[in-house]
Amino acid sequence: MPSSSDSSLPLNAVIEKLLDESPLDDFVNCAVDLSSASDTPPKISLLHVRFREDIPNTSSLADFLSNQAVNYALSRRRRDAYIAELTAGKNGDLSLANQISKAVRNAFIQFRKEYPSRASEVGEVLAYCVAVHHLKAAQLVAKMSLKTSTNMPVHGLDGIHAAVKDGVLNVFFLESKLAGSAASGTADYAESVSGFGSSKKQYLQEYGLVRDLGNLDALSVTDKEYLMEYLDVFGKPNAQRRERSVGVVCYSETKHFANKVPVDDGPLDKHELHFSGLYSKDYDRHHKNVINQLASHGVDPSKCLLFLVAVPDVDELREEFYDALGLPPVATEAILAITSVAKDEQE
């Protein structure tokens, strides 16, 4: 493998050139993080929408994700071109800002028009934010920009990110799910990760997108070539990298959000703390359930990381996300079946 002298920067510094900022903590609280999770794999983190006093603030989260959609949907090269044009504008000209918003909206409109049954991009943007904020992992390829390009595959991973930990490159394969319950969402994840893990064709295809159409083009030639020493699965299949599947399951948590405490003049955060406490107690149940689901599909739990994100209603979050983007609802959009009671009884 190359040494840091082969590049103008060490590996982690090259990755950091592609790393965005996503202040997810302002909108999504972490009740149980990966570091305090069980020693038994897979590692699971429990997240939930933040409260405005006693009200889960879904609208604020939807607005935040609609803003983050710009970074998720547009390639780094295209974003850098917009930034350069804005910087070069005279007398505070911001007319380009509307063009940027249109570019993002058009990407979502085109995708939803062609694939209405897969209109769940809010989950993909959320997964992007989780990877950036909690894993400090840079986006290697803007999948949304490829999904709306001619002849590009629609199916496949929802994101590919990378971070350097203890000097080792970690590649994260993102799978996002929207679900009526945690059990149904993690079951969908287990099935998806099993399918990806058993498909060499899809595995090579995803790395091919990183190589040929990814955000690495925004790097200098030297830095890109250095990073590709780790990511070229075709020429260097045994390069030193660690690969992990990351599941981000956003689901409707109907039970705990309904368990409220009275509003009074006490601490403002008591409502969020109350919910977080109830939610944290479910960790063992969720963890056991995921272990069983992964085992049923023959998936190695040691190579999986899961983030469960509880909201009162995923359909409400999705509708408010599209509204924040300025998009009308899709009449043919499938509404998630709420099967949480039956599923949870089986966990």
LINSUL-V793951 format. One record per backbone hydrogen bond with DSSP energy under -1.0 kcal/mol. NH is the residue of the N-H (numbers start at 1). CO is the residue of the C=O. Records with the same first field share a line. If there is no record, write none. Layout:
NH->CO / CO
//
This chain:
6->3
7->4
14->10
15->11
16->12
18->15
24->22
26->23
27->24
28->24
29->48
31->46
32->46
37->34
43->304
45->306
46->32
47->308
48->29
49->310
50->27
52->55
55->52
57->50
58->56
61->57
62->58
63->59
64->60
65->61
66->62
67->63
68->64
69->65
70->67
72->68
73->69
74->70
79->75
80->76
81->77
82->78
83->79
84->80
85->81
86->82
87->83
88->84
93->90
97->94
100->96
101->97
102->98
103->99
104->100
105->101
106->102
107->103
108->104
109->105
110->106
111->107
112->108
113->109
114->110
115->111
118->115
119->116
120->118
123->120
125->121
126->122
127->123
128->124
129->125
130->126
131->127
132->128
133->129
134->130
137->131
138->162
140->160
143->141
146->142
147->143
148->144
149->146
152->149
158->174
161->172
162->138
163->170
165->168
168->165
170->163
171->242
172->161
173->244
174->159
175->246
177->248
179->250
185->181
186->182
187->183
188->184
189->185
190->186
191->187
192->188
193->189
194->190
195->191
196->192
197->193
198->194
199->196
203->199
204->200
205->201
206->202
207->203
208->204
209->205
210->206
211->207
212->208
213->209
215->140
217->214
218->215
219->216
224->220
225->221
226->222
227->223
228->224
230->227
232->228
233->231
236->232
239->236
241->239
242->169
244->171
245->303
246->173
247->305
248->175
249->307
250->177
251->309
252->179
253->311
254->252
260->258
270->267
273->269
274->270
275->271
276->272
277->273
278->274
279->275
280->276
281->277
282->279
283->280
286->282
287->283
288->284
289->285
290->286
291->287
292->288
293->289
294->290
295->291
296->292
298->295
299->294
303->300
304->301
305->245
306->43
307->247
308->45
309->249
310->47
311->251
317->313
318->314
319->315
320->316
321->317
322->318
323->319
324->320
325->321
326->323
327->322
333->330
339->337
343->339
344->340
345->341
346->343
//
